[in-house]
Amino acid sequence: MRLVCQLFARPALLLLCCLLPANMALTHYEYYTDGGIQSGLSDDQPNFTLNGKNISLYSGAIHFFRVHPQYWRDRLRKLRAAGLNTVETYVPWNLHQPEVGLFDFGDGGTEFEEFLDIVRFIQMAKEEDLFVIVRPGPYICAEWEFGGLPSWLLRYPDMKIRTSDVQFVKLVENYYVKLLALLAPLQFTKGGPIIAFQIENEYGNTDNKVDPVDTKYLETIKNIMITNGINELFFTSDTPSNGFTGTIPGVLATANFQDGAKNELTLLKNFQPNKPLMVMEYWSGWFDHWTNQHQTRTVTSFTNALEEIIKLNSSFNLYMFHGGTNWGLLNGANIGKGIDNAGYSPDTTSYDYDAPLSENGDYTEKYHKLKELVSKHSNIKFQQPEEPALVKRVAYPSINVIPHQLSLGDLIAQNDVSPIESPKLMSMENLNINNNSGQSYGYIVYRKTNVTIASNSTLKIEGRICDSIMVLINGELVSPILEESSDLNNFGYWNLKDSTLNLGANEYKSITLDLVVENWGRNNYGLLDQFNQKKGLWQGDVLINNEVLTNFQIIPLQFKKEWVQKLTNWKDAKLKVGPTLYKATLNIDEVKDTYIDTRNWKKGIIIVNGFKLARYARVGPQQCAYLPAPILKKGDNEILIFEHFTPGKVINFATDPVFETL
């Protein structure tokens, strides 16, 4: 027999204890909606109540857009099997509105369409007996490209994002009208699973200690949400030891941190003494930057800090419970102060986060410790599923890279956007393409034809490169190859300002000069001025021997799925040095999860069956790209690798990730 006890928040009611056989334990929804729904999640007292009954929120973050939809249920059930009662997710504006006027919530026809059915994800969470916390932004951070903001916002030269600027607020409102119309019917008080909504995200981190924080903006976002039918509990989240400038009256403040629970929660309690404590982001691990060491956190430190949070009578949300993957070149980055790319540090494709559930969905030691801890501190024993079986993985046999390739020139000749003639350099975002939304991701080529270059000439790029560049003369690479992390301090990368390259002893006449720039991911965190981060060459001029070059052809290489799948005229040729797209075919009889091992390649991107799977860089730390089975199919699978420098001769597969930094 299990003892099920609950102290009701209403004073007239006593301690309720009832004896139920183990196989008759209630679900969360049976218990918290018994007798009908009169109220939602409440913070009007020192402990949370849901529909009048006390509740401790034991939550974990799963971002629906970082998990293949065919694995949503698997990941949600594993969360519930750990004993958690709530799942939290961000909502990425840049995927739901990738172009001005184009919205996709699972039926919009964009490349990410199948990942974007947020309604289905939330409904599925309820089916798995989970409540839902939604953090809709408009800014989400999340180590996601531009913090979830659409890059076309950068086309507004005078607009200040994440402020009460009239232009920005109007664009947010246009998006929220669409999004909140889908979320409003899913609120708990309407019979759905959503119990709380965040207003913006970590807004206190915009505080530069000089200009006042624009709390009017937070009020505006709150009012837009109310106007569009949102009536569940609102909250903000910041690290208490950084202050409470990102809060507004009448809205619950919550805490984000990894260690120092007693100090952080004491500060929070002192700030709002009669409110429940909630750690909205308890950081279970950490994320990786390219060229840094792989980040991990010990099981002991994870468990000890979490138990301290629980003993301080605080609810929590694990950030992350399951990290997932930054598909489609959508990883974010961090940056130093200002907008000139100083201190830039892009994130890897893997968002494993050293979380309790790994990137591929495996249980970790943290998972089992979490489950023990939650069980130990849970007063009520609800129905709980068995742990789902692990998704099997396989290392497919290595495949030879068929010498089917397309050079940079071949790709430009087949490009889906005609070259844009421009007298001056222009950033990706300012190109008049994609319904006047500019270019968001991928590469941009600045081509100058009929150029004469004297022997030992010097190419100079003013300002910083955003983010890396390959220099080609008549299709031949003349800039350095990325071999190790220290190479980021040399020509071709963001660390140098006003960088120069000696073009060699040869003399060239009437040549074509190509400057190929890659966007490695826009900044997702920091002060407001750090978000005006454009990509490409835009901070100054390009010069040869101090003579400014003008009149460029600008060519966006976006590697969109529809374009990739129509590429033709593949050539049989020897493997070459320089930016080249290679094609290989994986023929399989059984479809399973796997990893593509990239250690015999240098730098580039991987596309599988038209889907932009991952970036890779031999410098590490990520050395394998997770490839879930739903992206594959029985029979022939097309694997494309756009290698910047020197290709591998084979494509290898693995069952497990590899982390190594050069």
N, C-alpha and C positions, 0 to 999 in steps of 0.2 A: 504493500500500500504506500502511496505517496501522500505526504501532508502538503496541502495547498493552502497557503495563508496569504492574506492580503489585508492590510490596514487601509480602510477607505479614508479619503481626505475629508469627507463630510463628517462633522463632529457628532451628529446624531447616530452614526453607525459605529458598531464595535468591530473588534477584530473578527474577521471572517475566516473560519478554518473549516475545511471540508476534506473528507477522506475519499480519495478516488483510486481505483486500481490503476496501475501504471499505464495500461493500454487504453485508459479512458481519460488521460490528461487532456485538458482543453487546448485548443489553438489560441494564438493571440487574439484573433478576430472574434472567436466565440466568447472569450473572456471580456475583452474591452468593448464589445458592442452589445453585450447581453442587456436586454431590456430596452434596446433602441439607442440611437446616438443623440445625445443632448448637447455635447460640447466636444471640442477638439483638445489638442495639447495645450495645457495651461501652465503659465509661469507666475501665477498670482500668489504663490506661496513658496516656501523654501524648497519644496520638492515638486518635480513635475507630476501633473496628473493628466490622464488621457480619459476623456469621457467620465471624469469624476473619480477615477481610480488611480492610485499612485503607480508611477512607472519610472524605472531607471532605463534610460536609453543606452543600450549596448549596440553600437552601430559600427558599420564598416563601409569604406568607400570602394565602389566599383564604378568606373566611368564607362557607360554603355558604348561610347564611341571608341574606346580602346580595346574592346573585346569583340571578337567575331560574333554576330547575332546568333549563330547556331550553337554558341557556347554560353549564351546569357543564362539559360536555366541551370546549366552545370555550375557556373560560378555562384549564382544566387543560392542554389541549394547547399553548396559547400559553406557559404556564409551562414545560412540558417543552421546547418549541422554543427557549426562551431558554438552554437548557443546564442548568437546575436539575434536581436529582434528587429533591427532596422538596417536599411541600406541607404547610403548617401551617394548622390551623383551631382556632378557639374553638368552644365548644358553649354555646348560650344557654339556661339553665335557665328563664327566664321564657317562652320560646316552647314548650319541651318540657313544661312543667307550668304552664300559664297559670292554672289554678284548682286549689284543693286537691282532690286525688284524680283530676284529669284529666291524662292523659299523652298526648302526641302525638309520635311519631317517624316521621311520614309516613302514618299511618293512623288518627289520633285524631279526625278530623272538625272540627278547629278551622279558623279562617280561614286560618292559615298552613300548613295540612297539606302542601301540595305542596312547600313549601320545607324540610321537616323530615326528609326521608328521609336521615339521616346515613349509614346503612349503604350506601345506593346511591352517595352521594358518595365515600365511602372506597373502595368497590369500583371505582368509575370511575377514581379516582386510580391504582389498581393497573393497570387496563387501559391507562392512559396511561403506564405504566412509571415511576410515582412512588412513593416511600415517603411515609409520612404521620406527622406529629407532631400529637398531639391535646392540646389544653389545655381540659380539661372543666370547669374552675372549681372549686367552684361559682360563684365570682365571677370575671368575665373582664375587667372594665374595658371596653376596646374601643370607647369612646365610644358605647356601647350603653345603652339605657334601664336605669337602676339597676345598671349593670355586669353585666347578665344575671340579676340576682336577681329573683325574682317579687315583685311589689308586695304580695302578700298576706302576706309576712313581716312587714310593718309593722303588721299587726293584733295581733301579740303584744307587748303593752306592755312586758314586762320582759325580753324576749329580746335578747341581744346577738349580732347577726349577725357572721359571720366570726370567731367565737371558739369555744372548746370548751364554750360554753354547751350544756347537755344538750338543751334544746329545739331549738336550731338544728342540732346534730349529728344528731339523730334525723330531722329533716326532710331534711337533706342525704342521709342514708343511705337514706331512702325513695326519693328520686330516683335516687341512684346505683345502687341495686339494679336499677332499670329500665334506666338508661343503659348501665351496664357489662356487663349481660347481652348487649347488642347489640355492644359494642366488644370484649369479650374474645375471641371467635372470630376477630376481624380482626387480631390481633397477629401480628407477623412470625414469631415462633417457632411459631405455629400455621398458618403458610402465608399469612397476610394481609399487609397493607402497613404496619400501625402499628408504628413502631420506638421511640416514646418518649411518655411522658405527663407533663404538668406537674401539680405539686401546688399547688393554689390559684393565685394570680396576684399578683405584685408585693407580697407580704405585708410586705416591709420598709418599704413606704410607709405602713403603719399605725403606724409607730414615732413616737410623739409626744415621745420623749426623756425622758419622765417615768415612764409606766407600762411595765412590761416587756412585750415582744412575746409573744403567746401561742403559743409554738412547740409547745405541747402540741396545739394545734388542727391544725397542719401534720402532726404525727405521727398524729393521729386520722384525718385525710383519707387519709394514706398507708395506714394499716391498713385502712380501709374499702375502698380500691381493691384491696389485696392479697386481702382476704377475698372480694372479688367477682371474683377470677380474673385480676387484672392483674399481669403479671410482667415487662413490658418495662422499659427504663430510665426512672427517675423523675428529674425535675429541678425546680428552682425558678428564678425569674428576677426580677432587680432591677438597678438601676443601681449598679455597684460603688462609685462615689464617694459614694453615699448610705449605704454600710455594708452589712453582711451579716446584719442582724438577722432577715431573712426566710428564712433557710436552716436546715436541720437536718442533723445528722451522717449520713453515708452516702448523701446525695442530692446529685447534681451541681448546683452553682450555675452559672447562666448570666447573661449581661449584657444589659441594655437601654440603648441610647444612640443618639445621632445623630453626634456629633463627639467628638474626643479619644480615638480608639481606643487609642492607645498607653498613655495613662494608665489608662483603664478596664480594659484587658486585662492590664496589669501588676498592677493591684490584684487582679484575679481570679486571676491566676497565683500571686501571693503567698499568696492565701487558700487555694488548693488546688493546690499545686505539681506534683503528679503526675497531674493530670487534664487532659483535652482542653479547649481553649478553645472556647466557643460563644457567639456573640452571638444571643440568642434574638429580640431585637427590634432590628434595625438600621433606624432610622426613615428611610424613603426620601423622605418628604415630611412633611406635617402636615395637620391637619383644620381645618375652618372653624367658627367661632361666628357666630350671627346678629349682625349690626351690625358685625362686625370686617371687616378687609380679607381678601380671598381669600389663602390661604397657599400659597406655592410654595417650592421649593428648587432651586437651579441644578443643571444637569446636571453641571457641573464639581465642585461640592462633593459631590454624591452619588457620583460616580465615584471621586474621590480618596479619600474616607473608606472606601469599600468596598474599594478596592485595598489600602489600609493594613491593613484587617482581614485580608484574605487573606494578605498578606505576613507578618503576625504569626502565621501558621499557625493561624488560627482558622476554624472553621466559622461559618456565618451563616444567619439567617432574615430575609428582607426583610419588614419590617412598614411598609407593605403592598406586596405585589406587585401586587395588584388590590383596590382598596378596595370598590367596589360602592356600594350604596345603603341608607340607613336607612329601609326601607319601613315602612308601617303606624304612623306616629307613634312609632317606636321609637328615635329618636335619643337620645343621652345628653346630659349637661351637666357642667360643672364648677361648683364652689361654693367659697366661702370657708370659713373655720373655723366650726364650729358648724352648727346646723340651721335657722337662721331665714331662709335664702334670701339672706343678705348675700353679695355677690360672685358671684351666680348668673350663669352664662353658658351658654346652651343651644347645642347643635350643630345644624348644618343637616341637611337630608335627604340631600343629596349627601355621600358619603364617598369622593369621588374621591381624596383624600389626596395629589394630585400624584404618584401612584405610577407605576411603569413601564408598567403597563397601565391605561388611563383608566377612568372609571366606565362608559363605554359599550363598553369592550373594545377600544378603539383602541390601536395601538402608539404609544409616545412615543419621543422621543430617548433618554430614560433606558433604555427597553427595549433599544434597539439597542446602547447603550454597555454595558449589563449583559451582553448576549449576547457581545460582544467580550471583555469582561473575564473571564467564566467560561471561554470557549474558550481564552484565553491561559494561564490558570492550571490547566487540567484536564490531568492526566497521562494519563488514560485516555479514549479516544474511543469513547463508546457510541453506539448507534443514537439518532438524534435526528430527530423529524419536521420536515417543512417548516413554516414559519409558516402557520397557517390564514389563509384569506382574511378580510378585515374584514367584519363584519356591516354591511350597507348601511343607511343612514338616509335619511329623507325629511322635508321640511317640508310637511305636509299643508296644503291651502288653509285659510285662516281660516274659522271658522264663527261665525255670529251666536249670541249667547246668546238662545235662545228665552225670551221673558218668562214662562217656566214657573218658578215659584218657590214656596218654602215659607218662611214667616216663622218666627221663633223660636217663636211661639205655635202655629203649625201643627205644627212638629216635636214640641213638647211634647204636643200633643193626640194625636199618633200614636206617642208614645214606647213602646218595648217594655218599659219598667219603670214601674210606677205611682209617682206622687210619694210620697216618704217623709216622713211628718209627724215633725218633730223640734222640740222646744222650743229647742234650741241648734244652733249651727253644727256641722258634722261634716266631716271630711276625706273625700276620695274613698275611701280605703282602708278606712274604718270603716263604709261602707254595707253592710248585710246583703243583698247581691245576689251573683249569679254563684256560686252554691253556697257562700255565706258567705265568698267570697274578696275582696269589695269591688270597687271600680272601679279599673282599671289605667290607662286612657288616655282621651283625649278631653276633654270639657267637663263641668262640673258647674254646675247652675243652682240658686241659692238664691232662692226666690220668696217674697215676703211680700205678701199680699193685704189689701185694705181699709185701706190706709195713707193717712193725711192728712199732707200736707207743706205747711208754710207757705212764704210767699215768702222767697227767699234763704236757704233752709235749707242746712245743711252735713251731708253724709254723711261719716262717719269709719269707716275700717277699721283696727282695732287690729292691731299686728304687721305682718308683710309678707304680701303677696298671693303665693300659690303657684299660678300664676305671673303671669298677667295677668287683667284683669277688664274686662268691658263692663257698663255700668249702663244699664238701660232702665226708663222709666216708661211704662206702658201700651203697651209694645212699641216705643217710640221711644227711640233712642240718645241719651243725655245726657252720656256721658263722651267724652273727647277721642279723635280719630282718630290712629293711628300714622302719622306722615308722615316722620320722619327719626330717626336713631339717638338723638339727644339727647332725644327724647320719652320714652325709657325712664326718664329721671330725673323724669318728671312722674307725676301720678296715673294709676293703672291698671296699674302694673308693679312688678316685684320690688325695684327699687332704693330705693323709698321705704318707710320704716317709719312706721306710724301716719298713713297718708295721708288726705287730705281732698279733697272735691269739692263745690263750690258747685252746688246743684241748680237755680239760676236764679231769675228774678223771678216766675215763675208760681206760683200757689197751686194745690195739688192736693187733691182730696177722694176718698177711697175708691178709690185707684188700686192697680194691681199693680206692685210693684217687683221687677225681675229683676236679679240679680247673676250674670253668666255668667263663670265662671272656666275658663281653659284650662290644662291641663298641657302645658308645652313640653318636658318630658323630665326624668326624675329624674337626680340626680347619679350619676356612675359612677366617681369616683376620690377618693382621699384618706384621711384618718384615719377611724377607725371611727365617731366621733360625727357625721361628715358624711353618713352613710348613712341616718340616721333622718329622711329627707326626705319628708314627706307633702305631698299636693297639695290645693288648694282653699283655703277659709277655715277656719282652725283655730287660729290663734295668739292670737286675742282675739275681741272682740265687734264687731258692726256697730252703729253709732249714728247717729241723726239728731238734730242739736242736743243732743248728749250724752245722749240717751235711748236705752237699749239696746233693740234689736229682738229679739224672741223669736218662737217658734212659726213656723218656716219649713216650706215644702214644698221638699224637696230632690230635684232631678231630674237623674239622670245621662244625659248625651247621649254615648253611646259610639260611634255611627256604625258599629255592627257590620254586616257584609256582608249577613246575612240580613234585617236590619231595613231597611237602605238600599234593597235591591232590592224591598221591598214597599211603599214609600212611594207614596201616592196623593193625589188631590185637589190636583194641581198647579194653581196659579192663574196666569192671565194678568194681569199687573200691570206697572206701571212699575217700572223699576229704582229701588231705594230705598237710603237710607243706613241701615246697621245690620246686625246678623247675619241673613243670609238664605242659604238653599240654592238655588242656581240649577242648572238642567238644560239641557244641550245635547246634540245628537246628531252624532257624526262618522260619516259613511257612507263606507266605503272599499272599493275593489275589490282592493287589494293591501296586505298587512299587512307593515309594516316598522317598524324602530325610529324613534323620533322624540323630540323634546322639546316640552313645553308651555311656551311663553313667557309668563311671568306678570307682565311689566312694566307692563301696564295694569290690574293688580289691586293691592289694598293688602295684605291679610293674610288667611290662611285655610288651608284644606286642599283637596286635589284627590282625587276618588274616580273611578276609571275601571272601568266594568263591575263595580262593587261592591268593587273593591280599593282600599284607602287608599294612594294612590300617594305623596303628598308633602305636606309643609307648604310654604307660600310666604310671603314677606314682602318687600314692595317695598324695605324698608331694606337688604336684601341681607346678604351678598354674592351668594348664589345667586339667580339670576333666571330660571332655566329648570329644569323638572323632567323628568328622564330617564324616558321611557316605552318600555320594551322591547316588541317586537312580540308576544311570547307573551301579553301582557295584552290585546291587541286581537284582533279577529276580522273576517272579511270581512262587509260589510253594516253594520248600525247598531251603533255603540258609544255607550254612555251615559257622558257626562262630567258629573259633579256638582262644583260648586265652592261650598264654604261660605265665603262672604266675610263678614268681620267688619264692614267699613266701607263702602267705595264700590266697586261692581263695575265691571269693564270691560264694554264692549258686545260685544266679540268675544273669541274664544279663538284665539290665534295659536300657530303651531308653528314649530319651528326644527330645523336639523340638528346644531347644535353648542351647547354650554353657553355661558352669558353670566354673567360675574361683575362686580358693581358694587355699591358701598356708598354709601348716601345719608347 
